[in-house]
Amino acid sequence: MINMYEVSETNQMIEHENLDVRTITLGISLLDCIDSDLGMLNHKIYEKITKTAENLVSVGQDIEKEFGIPIVNKRISVTPISLVGGAACKSPEDFVTIARTLDKAAEKVGVNFIGGYSALVSKGMTKSDENLIRSIPQALSETERICSSVNVGSTKTGINMDAVRLCGEIVKATAEATKESDSLGCAKLVVFCNAPDDNPFMAGAFLGVTEADAVINVGVSGPGVVKKALEKVRGKGFEELCETIKKTAFKVTRVGQLVAGEASQRLGIPFGIVDLSLAPTPDVGDSVAEILEEIGLERVGAPGTTAALALLNDQVKKGGVMASSYVGGLSGAFIPVSEDQGMIDAVNAGSLTLEKLEAMTCVCSVGLDMIAIPGKTSAATISGIIADEMAIGMVNQKTTAVRLIPVIGKDVGDTAEFGGLLGYAPIMPVNEFGCDTFISRQGRIPAPIHSFKN
């Protein structure tokens, strides 16, 4: 039971420390919508989503009012569309009709994003997978709420370098297709290694085929809460530092568990997981970078940054798993550039580079996230960056992802504006030496030796 002291403490975190439930994400399986007729498929998808999610937003708002806990986003994730559309879609343009249907359904039920315009191609691509991937630039340029992801590698299968090469081209094409809005489409496209089936956070959310027909997943966030807690232990040793982070993560996760249970009960849909990630926003005081600087760095990017992030990520997980029996998704610390004012400041100060961010991804929850790069960056270079990040995930048996935004018409020294939770980002320099010959090789990078565990 939550006691009165916890209630008072939670209210303090909400009012003064930017604690919120970042998202309630309703996962909906579309496997029973599969049809060889494209028109009927779109009809079934629209009906399934609008019926299953008709009360999602209103229930979220009721929970906000009753408990006083801000729930920033209500979202939907669906079965990877390359699987759902395979029987009916014979071209990229056919898949775009599904994207429009998803967007229309999301608008109808009032959610801000719908994820799952996705393909899982870690070992190989079917024609359906390839058609979906090739449709992404048009789909993201013609819709408002669609989020897309492609899983191109895993520890068990290796890295599908044909898919990596294609994704570099697709990222560049998506940037061109949405260049009038600072290539915003790329902010809704993630390339994964070891993508989890139950991730509630966009843009990488989809409902894995191992999941139930419908499920409630909740993502909590509290960088500001952790920062405030650490201010009270300045100058203390690592043991007290770690204990403080663990205890704070426990409290934050308890809030998520409460909201998840209420949403599940009121919607009559099973509860899946709580994702206890520290997900920053552009708001001052809601920054993962500021936590790392509170730990003792002059600026994020300074020597010691990767160690500090590793400590933070581990203690967040240890505290969270004590608060809920069903912790999942990504869970840890996100380090997006555009969504974190402290990260933006570090880039502008010259302490944080793309290479340092890559090193930090070895120990964070995701990877190279919301990073704006020069619009002139080649597709092969983008593929090379993706390949590097996929290798980190594959070898370290962790989820890694890349969300790069080559902002067409802008270069280092410029700023890209995305708005809302997506924030803004300075254009970061990219190594200009080429990797074209490496990326042009066909096939896949084999799984590492430690993947053989049967």
Secondary structure, 3 states (H helix, E strand, C coil): CCCHHHHHHHHHHHHHCCCEEEEEEEEECCHHHCCCCHHHHHHHHHHHHHHHCCCHHHHHHHHHHHHCCCEEEEEEEECCHHHHCCCCCCCHHHHHHHHHHHHHHHHHHCCCEEEEEEEECCCCCCHHHHHHHHHHHHHHHCCCCEEEEEEEEECCCEEEHHHHHHHHHHHHHHHHHCHHHCCHHHHHEEEEECCCCCCCCCCCCCCCCCCCCEEEEEEEECHHHHHHHHHCCCCCCHHHHHHHHHHHHHHHHHHHHHHHHHHHHHHCCCEEEEECCECCCCCCCCCHHHHHHHHCCCCCCCCCHHHHHHHHHHHHHHHHHCCCCCECCCCCECCCCCCCHHHHHHHHHCCCCHHHHHHHCCCCCCCEEEEEEECCCCHHHHHHHHHHHHHHHHHHCCCEEEEEEEECCCCCCCEEECCHHHCEEECCCCCCCCCHHHHHCCCEECCCHHHCCC
